[in-house]
Amino acid sequence: MQLPREDLQQRRPGKKRTGEILIEMGLITPEQLAEALAEQTQSHLRIGEILIQKGWIKGAELTEALARRLGVRYLDLAETRVDASAASLITEKDARRYSALPIAYVNDHTLLVAMVDPSNIFAIDDLRIMTGYDIEPGIATEEDVFNQITKLRKLDDKVAENLDEQMSGEAVSADEVRDIREQIDEAPIVKLVNSIMAQAADDGASDIHFEPQAKELIVRFRNDGVLHEIMSVPRRMQSGVLSRIKIMADLDIAERRVPQDGRIGLVVGGKPIDMRVASLPTVYGEKIVIRLLDRSNVMLRLEDLGFSDKSLARFKKSFSKPYGAILVTGPTGSGKSTTLYATLNILNSSEKNIITVEDPVEYRLGGINQVQANFKAGLTFARALKSILRCDPDIVMIGEIRDKDTAQIAIQSALTGHLVLSTLHTNDAPGALSRLTEMGIEPFLTASAVDCVLAQRLARKLCEACKEPYKPTQEMLRRNDFPPEACENWEDVVLYKPVGCNRCNGTGYKGRLGIYEVMLVTEAIERLTVERKSADEISRVAQAEGMKSLREDGIDKVLMGRTSVEEIARVII
C-alpha cells in the first residue's frame, strides 16, 4: 500500500494545547474554549470530551487536533484502505487489547499502526516485538479502529473450507515438509489467505492474481473485467502465502519449475464457490491466478445478461430449432460460457439427452451429462465427440472448436440432426464463417450446418448510485457513431458518465452487461459463404437483413444509460 507524503513540519510534536489547535483549525472560538475550560474545573472531564458533549466539534476533528499536538499521522480509516497482510500480523485479541491495528507497510522495516492512544509506549514496544517491525504510530478514532477490527474478523469468519488439507510428503524431503508446514500453519499466513479469498468473493471479483515482484508480492483482483491492485505482501511472506494456496489446491509444493493446475472448493458467507488455480513460474517466483466461479451464475437467464428484445428474439428463434450449429464468438473472458449455460438451462428437459464436452467443466448442471476433456490422457474434444455421438444425444455442447478435427465432427453432427452449441475465437459474427473455412471445412458444409452466430463482449455497467447525467455535443455523438436520429435531436439526448462512490469502490462502475451481435445464416449469407466472400461482405449483407453490430448494440445501451461511451470504446474496436 503506497502511503501519501506529508509535511514533516506538521508531524513534529507541538507545545500548543489541544484547545489552541482547535482554534487554529477554525473549529471553535476563543469564547467557546473559555467556557469549556470553566466547565472543566467542575466536571474534571478532558477538554475534548466537553467540546464534543456541547456539539461544537466531532470526534474525528478532535482526533485530528490530537494528531497535530502529538506530531503523528492522522488516519481516517473510513477513507483509508487497510492492508490485510499488515493487519494479519497481530491477532484480533491483541488488536482489541491495545486498541491498535496495523494498516500498512511504510517500508520493508516499518509498520504504520492506527492507535487510539499513540502515546502508549508500552503498547508500541509490545507491537514491535509481536510483528518484528519498527512501529510508526498514527492516531484514529476509537470507533474507526474497532469497526475495522470487527470488519476484518467477519471476513476471516466467512471462509468455511470444504477441502482435505492432508499433504503427501512423497515428492519432498522430510525436512522440507516440516519447514513448509511450520510456515504455512502460522496464523497470520492462514488468516491472510482466507481474508484475501473472502474479500474477493465479497467484491464480486472474477480472478485473484498473486504476482511476485523483486521486493514484494502484489495481489490484484479483476473486478468487472479490469484489474485493480489490492495489497502488497512483504517478500518474506511470499513463499508461505503461495505454499498455503498450493496445498489448498492440492498442487505439488516442491515443484516450482513447471506450471500446475488445481481447484479449491470453498463456502464463503454461505455461498459455494469453485476456484480454479493455475501456477506459472516467473523470474521472481511462482505467479498464481485463482479464477472464482460462483455456482449461482449458472442459473442466470438470457434476459438478465443484457440482450435487447430484438437480439434475444433472433437468438431464441435459432436455438429453438431441433438441429443445426450455433456458434458463440468473442475473446477470452467475454462471457461465452455463461451464455451457453444460460441457453442450456432453457433447453434442459427430461425429454432431451444433452451431453457436453468441456475443458474444464466450469459449472455443474443437473440433468446434463458433462464430460471433462483430458488431453494428457488423450481425451481430446474430437475423440470425446466421436464417443458422444454414439450415445444418442439430442443436443451437444462443445467447449471450444480449436482444430480441424473438432470442427469437422461438429459440422457433421449439425448436419445429421443434432443441435450443436460451441464457441469460437473471432472478433465478430461474420468472421466465424471465414474462420471455419480457414480451418479446412468446406464452405458448402459450413453454410448448410451453421444456423446462427452470436458475437459478444462484456462492458461494465454504470453504478446506479453515483452515475451523473450530462448533455453531449452533436459533434461528440457523430464522432462516436450514434444513430442519425440521436445526432439530429442531440439537444434531447442525455448520457451518463462514471463518478465513483463507496458502493463501486470509486470506479463508477458496478457489474457487467453483454453487448451482442446476432447473425442468422440466411440464404444470402449461405451463398456468400459458398463463394468464399470476405467477412466484411458478409457483415454488410447481415446488417442489411437486420443484424445490429456490436458497436450499434453498445451505443444503444449508452443511450439507455446503462454504460458509458468510454466503456464501449474500451471493449469494442
Phi, psi and omega in degrees: 000125181276125183267144179289146176280145181229160177290118183297332180300324181287342186266357179279138179302136181252165180266352182287150176280164183300318181299318180295322179294320178297324176294316179299325180283353179077021184268331177223167178258161176302326180294319178295321178295317179298319179296319180293322179294322178295321180290330181297328180295336179267316187270337183061021174278164175291150184299322180296320180297320180295316181295324178290318179300324181281352178079015181278332177223166176255164181301320180294325180291322176296318180298320179295321177294320177297323178299319178292321182292321182272349180074033178242171181284133174273130185241113174268097187291343176290334182251359184251131177281124180274126179284113184298328180292327177287316182297330183283357181287342175233157181282163177299322180299315180290324179298318179288323181297318182263000184050049185213149180215120173297133184238345182192161173264122176286317174204194183293343186241350189235140182243133175270124184240126175278122183233147173286324179231090182288355177271001180280091185290333178293318178296319180297318179297317180295319179295325178297318180291317184293320186267336184079011180243153166293148185249126168256108182283139170236167182244138177219163180292152180300320179299315181296317182298311184286331174296319180292321178299316180295319181298316180292325178294319180297321179299316181294321182290340184287342183271114173243115189271130175252068182209161179260117185267020177291132182244129178275135182261019185293325187274349184229164179286162182297322180295318181294320178299315182297318182296316181294318180297319180299323183285314186280345179272356177297138183305317181300321181293311180299315181296320181295311181297317177300317181296319180297315181293320179294319180296320179298317179295318179296322182280353182074027181290147177266337181214149171241128179249125172253111190239106178293134175239183185299321186238358185199168174251115181272134176247126180231145174252144170260108178250124179054038175085358183238134180280138177228134177286128184259316183197169172235135181255135180303148182304325184291342178264356187300308184297324179295315180296312182294321178295321178301314181294319182295323178292317178300325182269006179060042176262164179281110184286344179276340183268113180239005186261342182233154177295150177224156178231144177201187179214155177231134174251119182233159168242116182245116181060035180081002182249122180288133180226130173268139179237122175267126186246131177228131177250149182218120180294132175233176185294336181257006182130186183278127171274132178239131177242128178247122176262126181266124180245104179281117185297338180291339180295334183293342180269008179296147176263154179301326180296335183274352187274345179118007178296138168284161182302319183292315181294322180293320179297319179294318181292317180296323179302326182282308185283356175278350179283153183285342181210170183117168181251134175241121182250134176248122186241160179151166180288171177300136178082016181263007174089018182297314182297321179298319178297317180294319179295319178297325178291317178297326177301324179287319185282340186294122176204165183290343181276351186241141175262108182251127179232135178239152169232121189224161176215096355269177172283103187282318181233140178268125183247128178291138178082003181238137180272111185250130182249132178267120176295143179223093187290329178295324180273358179091005179272082179276173177302315183296314181293319178297320181297321179300319179288322181300320183293342176275354183259021174055056179278151170265320182230134179238131175244124180251126184306317180197138173272108186253336187216176184296318182300313179297318181298317182297315181294321179298315181294317178297322179297318180294330181278345184250028170097012178253148171269119185246125175247135179202172178243158182211147180264097172221164184283330181213177184293312181300330181294341182294321181294319178293325181296320178295323177295319178296330179287347179109009177275133179297134184303325182291331176289316178301314182298323182281325188274317187282126182257329184204143173234128180245118174259144182211159172221164174246125177246148179286140177275142175295141177292122182294336184283334187227001181298146188238129180285152174207160181259116180281163175271161179295321179298320180296320179295317180293320182296331183257020172062038174288153182298154184305321182296327178288322180291323180289322180254044187299333181292339181266354184279131175238121177250172181232148179232155180287146178240300181114130178208183181294328182295326183251017180057033175078006183272335185088355181232145176212116182087172179225158176224155183275146171246126192235150175226109185252113181249115174275135182275097181271179179300320181296319180288325175301317181296318179295323180295315179298325180278003179058040177288161183287163178298327180296318179293319177297321181297318181298318180292317181298318179292325177295333180268006173114002179283133173267131179289166178305316182294319179297319178294322178295317179296323176301320181287333173294315179296333177280353179081016184269335177212184186244163178298319182297323181290321178295320178295331181287321188261343183234130181291000000 
